[in-house]
C-alpha cells in the first residue's frame, strides 16, 4: 500500500522490449536505498516489482496489460517519473490509501497559473466519474491530490509549489497522459450497496 506522497522524481535510464512486456531501468537514489529483489515501488502510481537493484538504479518488468491500461507505455529513456516506496505499518498516512492499481488514464487539458498555486484540469474517463467527488481524493501519476471541481468528463486539482517542483505534474504539458487511481473506499462502498440491493 502507498500513500500518494511522492518520495522523489526519478528517471528512466533504459527500456527493453520483451515482446509481450517491457523491462524498465529506473534511477532513484532514495527509493533504492535498501531495496531488494521482490520489493514494490510505485512508478507514476503503478505498483511495480523490483527485479534487480544496483547502485541507485532498479529494473522492473511491466506486462502488456499494464502497458495498455496505464501511461507507462509512453515512457522513454530520459522520462521523469514519480517514485514512492510502500508505506510502513505504523507510519503516518500523509495522503490517502493508494494501491498502485491504475483504474485508467486521463489527459492533462489545461494549466492555469496563479501567484502561489496552479489549477490543472484533467480529463476523466466516463466509467470513473462516479468515484470522483469535490474535496475527495484522487491519485494522479501516483500523487495523492484533492479534487477541486468534479465534472462529468473532467476534474481539477490545485497544485502547490512543492508539488510542482518535486513531481512530474510540474513538467506535464496539455495533451500529456496521466495515470488515475480513484479512491478504493468509493469502489468498495458501491459494491457493498449493490450487494444489499440484490438481497432485498
C-alpha positions as CSV (number, residue, x, y, z in Angstrom):
1,X,0.0,0.0,0.0
2,X,1.1,3.5,-0.8
3,X,0.0,7.0,0.4
4,X,0.5,9.1,-2.8
5,X,3.2,11.1,-1.2
6,X,6.0,11.1,-3.9
7,X,9.4,10.5,-2.4
8,X,11.5,11.5,-5.4
9,X,11.5,12.4,-9.0
10,X,13.3,9.6,-10.8
11,X,14.3,9.0,-14.3
12,X,14.0,6.1,-16.9
13,X,17.5,5.1,-17.9
14,X,16.7,2.1,-20.2
15,X,13.7,0.5,-21.8
16,X,14.0,-3.1,-23.2
17,X,11.2,-4.6,-25.3
18,X,10.5,-8.2,-24.2
19,X,7.8,-8.8,-26.8
20,X,4.7,-9.2,-24.5
21,X,6.3,-7.0,-21.9
22,X,8.9,-4.3,-21.3
23,X,11.7,-4.1,-18.8
24,X,12.4,-0.6,-17.4
25,X,15.6,0.5,-15.7
26,X,14.9,3.5,-13.4
27,X,17.2,5.7,-11.3
28,X,16.1,6.8,-7.9
29,X,18.6,7.1,-5.1
30,X,16.0,7.4,-2.3
31,X,13.7,4.5,-3.2
32,X,16.6,2.2,-4.0
33,X,18.2,2.7,-0.6
34,X,17.8,-0.8,1.0
35,X,15.8,-2.1,-1.9
36,X,15.8,-5.8,-2.6
37,X,14.6,-8.2,-5.2
38,X,10.8,-8.6,-4.9
39,X,10.2,-5.2,-3.2
40,X,7.4,-2.9,-4.5
41,X,8.0,0.6,-5.8
42,X,5.2,2.8,-7.3
43,X,6.3,4.3,-10.6
44,X,3.9,7.1,-11.7
45,X,1.3,5.4,-9.5
46,X,1.8,1.9,-10.8
47,X,3.0,-0.7,-8.3
48,X,6.0,-2.5,-9.9
49,X,8.2,-5.2,-8.5
50,X,12.0,-4.8,-8.3
51,X,13.7,-7.4,-10.4
52,X,17.3,-6.2,-10.0
53,X,18.9,-3.5,-7.9
54,X,22.3,-2.0,-8.5
55,X,23.6,1.3,-7.1
56,X,20.8,3.9,-7.4
57,X,19.0,2.1,-10.2
58,X,16.5,-0.8,-10.3
59,X,14.7,-2.7,-13.0
60,X,11.1,-3.7,-13.2
61,X,9.1,-5.8,-15.7
62,X,5.9,-4.3,-17.0
63,X,3.4,-6.7,-18.6
64,X,1.4,-5.8,-21.7
65,X,-1.8,-5.4,-19.6
66,X,-0.2,-2.7,-17.5
67,X,1.3,-1.0,-20.6
68,X,-2.1,-0.8,-22.2
69,X,-4.0,0.3,-19.2
70,X,-1.5,3.0,-17.9
71,X,0.7,5.7,-19.3
72,X,3.9,3.6,-18.7
73,X,3.9,2.5,-22.3
74,X,4.7,6.1,-23.3
75,X,7.8,6.3,-21.2
76,X,11.2,6.6,-23.0
77,X,14.8,6.9,-21.9
78,X,15.1,10.2,-20.0
79,X,11.4,10.4,-18.9
80,X,10.9,11.7,-15.4
81,X,8.8,9.6,-13.1
82,X,7.3,9.8,-9.6
83,X,8.6,7.2,-7.2
84,X,7.3,6.0,-3.9
85,X,8.1,3.0,-1.7
86,X,5.2,1.3,0.2
87,X,4.2,2.8,3.5
88,X,5.5,1.0,6.6
89,X,3.0,-0.3,9.1
90,X,2.6,2.3,11.8
91,X,3.8,5.2,9.6
92,X,1.9,8.4,9.1
93,X,-0.7,8.2,6.3
94,X,0.2,11.5,4.7
95,X,-2.0,11.2,1.6
96,X,-4.7,8.6,1.3
97,X,-4.9,4.8,0.7
98,X,-3.3,4.1,-2.7
99,X,-3.0,0.6,-4.1
100,X,-0.8,1.3,-7.1
101,X,-3.5,-0.3,-9.3
102,X,-4.3,2.2,-12.1
103,X,-8.0,2.5,-12.9
104,X,-7.5,4.4,-16.2
105,X,-5.7,7.2,-17.8
106,X,-6.6,10.9,-18.3
107,X,-5.2,13.7,-20.3
108,X,-3.9,17.0,-18.9
109,X,-6.2,19.5,-20.6
110,X,-5.2,22.9,-19.2
111,X,-2.9,24.7,-16.7
112,X,-4.0,27.9,-15.1
113,X,-1.2,29.5,-13.1
114,X,-1.6,31.8,-10.1
115,X,0.8,33.6,-7.8
116,X,1.0,30.7,-5.3
117,X,-0.6,27.7,-6.9
118,X,-1.7,26.3,-10.3
119,X,-5.0,24.8,-11.3
120,X,-4.7,21.8,-13.5
121,X,-7.7,20.4,-15.5
122,X,-7.6,16.7,-16.3
123,X,-9.9,14.6,-18.5
124,X,-11.8,11.8,-16.7
125,X,-13.0,8.5,-18.3
126,X,-16.8,8.2,-18.1
127,X,-16.6,4.9,-16.1
128,X,-14.6,6.6,-13.3
129,X,-16.6,9.8,-13.0
130,X,-18.9,8.4,-10.3
131,X,-16.0,7.8,-8.0
132,X,-14.7,11.4,-8.1
133,X,-16.2,14.0,-5.8
134,X,-15.4,17.6,-4.9
135,X,-13.0,17.7,-2.0
136,X,-12.4,13.9,-2.3
137,X,-9.1,12.2,-3.0
138,X,-7.7,11.0,-6.4
139,X,-4.3,9.7,-7.4
140,X,-2.7,11.3,-10.4
141,X,0.6,9.7,-11.6
142,X,1.0,8.4,-8.1
143,X,0.3,11.8,-6.4
144,X,-2.4,12.0,-3.7
145,X,-4.4,15.1,-4.6
146,X,-7.7,16.8,-3.5
147,X,-10.3,17.3,-6.2
148,X,-11.3,21.0,-6.5
149,X,-14.1,20.5,-9.2
150,X,-15.6,17.2,-10.3
151,X,-17.2,17.4,-13.7
152,X,-18.9,14.7,-15.8
153,X,-15.8,14.2,-18.0
154,X,-13.0,16.1,-16.1
155,X,-11.8,17.3,-12.8
156,X,-9.5,19.9,-11.5
157,X,-6.8,19.9,-8.8
158,X,-4.8,22.8,-7.2
159,X,-1.1,22.3,-7.1
160,X,1.1,24.0,-4.6
161,X,4.7,25.0,-5.5
162,X,6.1,21.9,-3.7
163,X,4.1,19.5,-5.9
164,X,5.0,21.4,-9.0
165,X,8.7,21.3,-8.1
166,X,9.0,17.7,-6.8
167,X,6.7,15.7,-9.1
168,X,6.1,15.1,-12.8
169,X,3.0,17.4,-12.7
170,X,5.4,20.3,-12.8
171,X,6.6,19.1,-16.1
172,X,3.5,17.8,-17.8
173,X,2.0,19.8,-20.8
174,X,-1.5,19.9,-22.2
175,X,-2.1,16.6,-24.1
176,X,0.2,14.5,-21.9
177,X,-1.4,11.4,-20.4
178,X,-1.6,10.7,-16.7
179,X,-2.4,7.6,-14.6
180,X,-5.5,7.8,-12.5
181,X,-6.5,5.7,-9.4
182,X,-9.8,6.6,-7.8
183,X,-10.4,6.2,-4.0
184,X,-10.7,2.5,-3.3
185,X,-13.2,3.2,-0.5
186,X,-15.7,4.6,-3.0
187,X,-15.4,1.4,-5.1
188,X,-16.0,-0.8,-2.0
189,X,-19.0,1.2,-0.9
190,X,-20.5,0.9,-4.4
191,X,-20.0,-2.8,-4.4
192,X,-21.5,-3.3,-0.9
193,X,-24.5,-1.2,-1.7
194,X,-25.1,-3.1,-4.9
195,X,-25.0,-6.3,-2.9
196,X,-27.5,-5.1,-0.4
197,X,-29.9,-4.2,-3.2
198,X,-29.6,-7.7,-4.7
199,X,-30.6,-9.4,-1.3
200,X,-33.8,-7.3,-0.8
